[in-house]
């Protein structure tokens, strides 16, 4: 019984899978943050262009 417990504790396969899962989750969070920021800035840029093209009247 003690040998099986020791083998379970020393097994690193599950740890590797969890590490890859955490790395994938962190990458996903970073991608979402970057895309959100870029989307907001692009929206602001297009709104500015639209306003200038429409003689300073607001765009929807």
C-alpha positions, 0 to 999 in steps of 0.5 A: 500500500505504501509503495502505491502511495509513493508511486502516486506522489512521484507520478508527474504526468498529471502535474504536466497536464495541469501546467499546460492547462494553466499556460493555455488559460493564461495565454487565452486571458492575455489574448482576450485583453489585447483584442479588447484593447485593440477593439476599443482603440479601433472603435475610437479611431473610426468614431473620430474619422466618422466625426471629421467626415460628417463635419463634427456631427456625432456618429452612431 
